[in-house]
Structures are given as C-alpha cells and as structure tokens.
Amino acid sequence: MDVAHNIAPKAGDAVLLVGTTKGAFLLSANAARRRWEVSGPHFPGHIVYALAYDGRAGRRRIWLSSFNWAYGTTLRASDDFGQTWTNPESHPIKFPEDTGQALKQIWQIAVGRAEEPEKMYCGVEPAALFESNDAGQSWSLVRGLFDHPHRPHWNPGNGGLCLHTVLPDPSNPKRIHIAISAAGVYRTDDGGKSWKVRNKGIRADFQPVKYPEFGQCVHKVVRHPSRPDRLFLQNHGGLYRSDDGGDSWKDIGKGVPSDFGFPIVMHPHDPDTAYVVPLEQEMRCGPEGKLRVYRTRNAGRSWEPLTRGLPQKNAYETVLRDGMANDTLDPAGIYFGTRSGKLFGSANDGNSWRLILEGLPPITCVKACVKAPVKAAVVSGTSSPRRTSARKPSRKTKPRQPARRKRARA
C-alpha cells in the first residue's frame, strides 16, 4: 500500500474510512481488493469516533467527527476524498440552551434514505439524536427522543451515555431505530415525534431484573437493506435477532465461544448472514488469545469460526463497536480494525483474511463503501456543507499530513 496525501478512487472501487485515536486514514482499492492506496493521518492528534460516506444525489462526500481536547468535537466534510476539508468556525451541532446539556462526542453519523437525499442524522453523547434536512448544513435536536420520560433513568455504559446506532428504515420514511448504551433499543414510527422501547427478550445481567423494559447495554444493532424488519444485535452479553422490526428478539448466542462482543455486521446480499468478533467479557480480548471472526449463514441457528489468515496465538486483540464494516461488492468485503492498530480485510465473504495495514493508532471505527459512477444531476443546495449560523462561508483547509510514501501489506 502507498501512504500518500490523498486517494483517488474510481467508480466501482472499494473505499475504507478508518478512524483512530490520533486521526483518520482513507483507503481505496479496485474490486480485487488486493492493493490498497492509503492517505493519512487526517487531523493528526484528533480522536475520530465517527465517519460516514454520502453518495446520494451525485455527492461523493466523506463526513468525519473529530475531537480535540483544546477545540472539542467538530463535524467536518470532504468532497474530494480527503484532499480538502471544511473547517467550520463554530460547532454545527449544539444542544439548545434550555436542555442544560453540552456536546461531548459524536458517536454516529448516518445518511438518510436514498429517496431523501437531504436527510442526515448524528447520534451523540450525552445520548441524543440530531437531524439535518439540508445535507448537513444545519442540525436540530430531535426533541421527541430527548424529552422521552425514560431519559432521567438512563445510565451510562463504560463508554458514556451514548447514542451509537442510527438505522433509518429504507422502506419506511417514518421509521428509525436507535440504540443507546445503556438504555437499549428505541424505535420511532412517526418520524421522531414519539419513541417506543424495543427491548423485549434482551437480557441485562447487571440489572436486578434480568429482562427490564429498558436499561440494556446494547453494543450494536444492524439492519439488512433488502429485509428491513431483519435486525441483528450484539449485546453486552448476548447475540440476538429480530424478524419483526425489533418488536421481539430471539437469543442466537449458542455456538460462539463468548456471546460478549462489540461489533456486528451483516452480509450486504444475504439477510441470513452476519459476522461477529467474540470477546472475553472481563479481558475484552479474543477467547484463548485467538483472533476469530464468527459467521452465521442461517440467521443465527449455527456459527462457524473464520480464522484463515488471522493470528491464532497470543492475539489479544479488541475490536470496538464501530470497528467492523462491509462493502457491497460481490463477493463482499468484510473489514475490521483493532485497538492495537491492525486493519484486517476479506475480499471473499470472510472465507480468508489479509492484514491490510498495521502500526496505526488504536482504531475506533471502520466504514466501507463503493464509489458509484458520477451522475450529472445534483440536488440543488447540496453542493457543499456550510456552517449552521455562518456569517461567511466555511473555510477549506488541507489537514497536515506526512509527505511520505511507504509500502505495507496488502
């Protein structure tokens, strides 16, 4: 791999967005996914918790949330794959003064449905959902969730009281699922005006009541685009599947060495196939010092270890909740990053793995996408994001990056 100032993916190329505790790295490769170009670090020294790619309405936009102890949390965007970034003069996401809250982190950036190319969401800490109706130019707090009567009783998980999962329903513009640590899963069916808890069947071993209405420490939830009511969930303890949009959950944790873990992803073309990385609950590393991805091909009735190309000795690795992703190529690419700074990938549905990159800072998130062909039509008003209350346009800046090129494993 070549480490350079910027990447230049072509239509049909796979693109990886990797956040770390000391900046972001961007990678691209053709459909074979054997040789990767790498750029970065972008915003060195900043913690990057969230990244997203918006390819709707002709855009080729990367979103990035960076945190710096001096400057706080900033939401930025790039329309040229990291060559330049917006540099807002004020923070675009703010809590209204009457809430008495201040933004700590942006944990999730989510684009809306393809039919709503202006819609975007951010899940933040303290747990709240922000919505944009102009492709990220301005943001507003979703009061229906913030004012939920359960809020005073929500308790933070080890990572804080964070809203870390946002799942717009591709078949229903009014339905969104969110997940909060530690509150559980909530769903709106009226576009965010009201929210109902959806934790039936999810246990909370650390609570006096093992199956409470809310208070579960849900680590991650994923939805399949072709079957929106099919959800998979990785809990603080337990693996679950829902076939009714979260109305009920079935335990599918038999067959893995530990039902504790953080990430979970689904196969882009098969709603019965999902991937997890089991971890020991106390040590937060792979059981027996082995780095193993487990895959189900039958919706959780059985699981198989995928170890070809992964270290099986003294591999005390941790993968965080957003540290795993899939692309949409065929065969599908599955990727994950570890807290020790290793990035692994599979270009054949997880059957075998390669070490793509090592020596990175601790990896906080991995996102994957495929660059689509450029379309001539661009929705009016979405050419570039701007500052929420701007008196003058946002500046474009080139992040400081090392001017070096080096070879790494492919």
N, C-alpha and C positions, 0 to 999 in steps of 0.2 A: 504493500500500500504506500501511496505517496501522501505525505503530510504537506499541505500547501496553503496558500492564502484563501482559496475558495474552491468549491466544486462546481462542475458544470454538467449536471445530469441531462441526458437526452430523453426524449419520450420513450416510455417503456422501461426506463432504468429504475432500479430499487434505490430508495433513499432512506438512510437511518439518521435519526436525530438522537443524540446521546447527551444527557445532562449529567454533570458531575458536581462534586463539592467545590471545584475550582474552575468552572467554566463549562462550555458546551462544545461538542465535536459533531461535525456533519460528515456523513459518508455517502458515497454513491457507487453503484456498480451496474453493469449490464445484467440482463436476465440470467446469465450463467452464475453470477454472484460469486465469482472466484477471486477477482482482483478488485480491490476497493480503493477509491480515492478518498482521502481524509483531509478535512480542514479544521483548524482549531489550534489552541483553545480560543473560543469566542468569549469575551468578557472574563479573562483570567482572574481568578481570585473571587469570583462571584459564585454563590451556590445556585445551581439551576435545578429547580424542583419540577418544572413543568415545561413541556414542549408540545407543539401541535403543528400539523400541516393542513392548510386550507387550499384545496384545488378546485373549489367551486367557482362558477361564473368566470372562468378564464384566469383566475388568480393562481399564482404559484407562490404562496405566502407561508413563511415559517413564523410561528409565534413562539416566544420564549419569555419565561418569567425568571428574572434574576434577583438574588438577594445579596446585599452587601451590608455589613454592619454599620457603615457610615451613611449609606443612602437609602436603606430599607429595600422594599420589594418594588420592582419596576417591571411592567409589561412592555415588551418590545416586539417589533416585527421586521422581517426582511423579505423583500420581493425578488431578490437576486441570489438566493441560496447562500446568504451569509456574507456577501461582499460588502454590503452596507446594511445598517440597522437604524430604525427610528430611535430617537433619543428624546423622549418626552420630558418637558420641563416641569411637569407635575405628575403625580401618580394618577393614572386614569381610573383606577378602582379605589374608591373611598367609601367608607361607611357614612351614612348620614349622621349628622351631629346628634340627633335625638336618640340614636341607638347606644351611645356611650362606648362604642367599640372602635378599635383601630386595627387595620390590616396587619397581620403578621406574615403570612405566606400565601402564595397562590399555589395550590396543590394540583389543580387540574385545569387544563384549557381544552374545551371541546367545541368543535364546529357543529352547527345545526344540520338539519336535513338538507339534502340536495335541492329540494323544492323551495327551500327558504334560505337562499344563499347569503342573506344579510345577518342571519341569526347565529349568535355565538354564546358560549357560557364559560364562566370561571367558577370553580369550586375553591373555597379559601378557608383559611384559619384566622380567627375563630369561625366555626362551622357556619357557612352561609353560601348562597348561590347568587352570582351576579349574571346579568343578561345584557346582551347587546343586540340591537335591532338594526345596526348600520355597519356591520362587518368589523366591529371592534373600535370604531371611532369614539363611541361613548358607551357608558355602562351604568346600569341601575340595579339596585338591590332587589331581589325577589322577596317582597315583604311577606307573602303568604307562607313561606318557609321560615323566614327569620322570626316571625311572630307566632310560630307554632306553640301551642300550650305545653308541649313536651320539652321545649328548649331549656327551661330552668333546671330540668332533671338530667340533661345530658352530661356525661362525664368524659373528660379527655382520655384517649389512649396514651400509650407510651410516646407517640409522636405528636401529641397535642390533640385538641378538639378540632379535627379537620374534616372538611367535605372533600373527599379524594376521588370520587367516582361520579361522573355525569353521563347518562345514557339517554339521549333523545331517541324516541321510537321512530324508525324510518317509515312506518306505516300509519302513524297517528300523530299529527302535529301538536296535539294537546297533551300527549303522554310523555313524561320524563321520569326515569328512575335516578335516584341519587343514593350514595352511601356515605355514612359518617362514622368515624371512629371516635368515641364509642357510643353510637346510638342505633346503628343498623341501617336498614333499607327503608326508604320512603318513596312514594310514587304520587305524582300528580296526574290527573286525567282532565284537567281544565286549564292547562297552560300555565300552571304555577300559582293559581289563586288559592288552592287548598291542597293539602298533602295528607296522605294516609300512610300509616306504618305498614310495612310488608315484611314481617319477620317470622311468620308462622312456620314453626318447625326448625328454626335456627337456635341452637343452644348457646348459653353463656355460662360456662363452667365456673367463672369467677363471681357470679351473682348468687345471692341466696336462693332465688327462683331460677331454675335451670333454663326455662323457656319463657322469659319475660316478654311483655308486649314490645318493649324497646330496651336499648341498653347493650345490645350485642356489639362486639368488637369486630365488625366486618372489615376484612382487609382489602378485598377487591371483588367487583362484580363485572361480568362481561355479557354482552348480548350478541346473538347472531343476526346479521342483517337480513338474511333471507327467511328467517323464522323469528320474528321479534319477541314472541312470548317465551322463547327458549333462553334461559339465563343460567349461567354457572357462577358459583360464588365460592371464594376462598375465605374462610372464617378464621378467627384467632385459634379456634380448634374445630375442625370440621370442613368437609367439602360438600357442596350442595348443588342441586339442580332444580330449576323451576320450569314447568311447561305451561304455566298459566299466568305469565307476566308478573310473577312474584306473589301471587295470592297464597301460594303454599310452596314449601321447599322440602325436597327429599334428600336424606343423607346418602351420599355416594362415596364415602371415605374408605370403604373396605378395599384393600388391595394396594395401598400405598404404605411405605414404612412409617410415615407420620402424616396425620391429617392437619398438621400445623404448617403454615407457609404464608407467603405474602402475595406473589403474583399468580394470575391465571389468565390464559388466552385461549381463544377458540380458533379452529381451522376456518379460514375465510370461505371455503366452499362446501363444508360439511358440518351441519349443526350438531352432529353426534360426536364430533372430535374436539377434545380440549387437552390442554397441556398445563402441568403444574410443576413446581420445584419444591418437594417436601423438605422441611427443615425440622431439626430438633427444637422443641419448644423452649427449653432452658438455654441451650447454647446458641440457638439461631443459626446453625450450620447444618450442612447435609448429614443425615444419619450415617454413622460408621466412617465418617471422613470421606465419603464418596459424593461426587457431583453428578446427580442424576435428574434428568427430566422424565416425568411420567406422563404417558399419553393414554387417553381412553378413546376408543373408536365406536363405542356403543353407549354413549351418553352416561357413562359412569358405572355401568354394571361390572366392568373389569378395567384394570390398569396394567400397562406394561412399561418397564424401565427402558429409557433410551440413553445408552451410555457410549456408543461408538464415537470415539474422538474426544470424550470427556475424561478428565483425570479421575481415577478410582482409588487413589491412595493419598492420604494426607491432603485432601482437598476440602479444607474447612471454609467453604465459601457461603456467602449470604447474598440472596437476590431480593431486592426490595419490591414493594407492591407495584410500582410502575416500571420495574426493571426488565420487563419481558414484553415482546411485541411480535406481531406477524405482518408480513406483507400480503398482497393479494395476487401474486403471480401463481402460476401452475407449472410445476409443483410449488407449494407455498414455502416461503421463507419464514423461519422461526428464529428469534434472536433473544438473547438475554445478556445482561451485564451484572457484574458482581461488585461487592463493596471493596474488593481488593483491586479493582480497576481492570478486570479482564472482560472482553466482549466476545461472546461466542455466537455462532450462527449456523443454521442448517438451511440448505437450499433444496432439500428433498423431504419436506413434511416432518422433519425431525428424525429421520432414519439414521443420519450421521451428522457429526458436528465438526466445525473448524474453529480454531482460535483466530478471530479476525484481528484483534488488537489487544495489547497488554500494556501495562505501565501507566494506565490512566489513573487519575484520582478516583476515589470511591464513586461508583456510578449510582446515581439517584433515579434516573428514568431512561427508558429506551422507547422510541416511537419509530414506526416504519410506514412507508407509503411507496407508491409507484407513481412516477411523474407521468401525467396524462399528456396527450398531444395538445398543443396550444390552440385555443379557439379564438376566432376573430371577435366574437361578441363578448363584451364585458359589461356587467350590470352597472348602470350609472351610479356614480358616487362611491364606488368601491375600489378605486384605483390605488389608494394608499390610505393607511390609518392616520388619524390625526389626534392631537391632544384633546381631551374632553372639553375643557374650557379655554381653548387656545386663543391667545391674542395675536399670535403669529404662528406660522406652520412649524411642525416639529422639525428638528434638525436631523440630517442623516449623517451618521458617523461611521467610520471604519474602526472596528474594535482592534485593539493592539494584539498582534499575533506574532509568533516567532517566524522569521523568514528562513525556514529550513525545510528540507525535504528528506525523508528517510524511508527506508524500506521496512515493512513489518509483515507479519504473517498474513497470508490470505486464506 
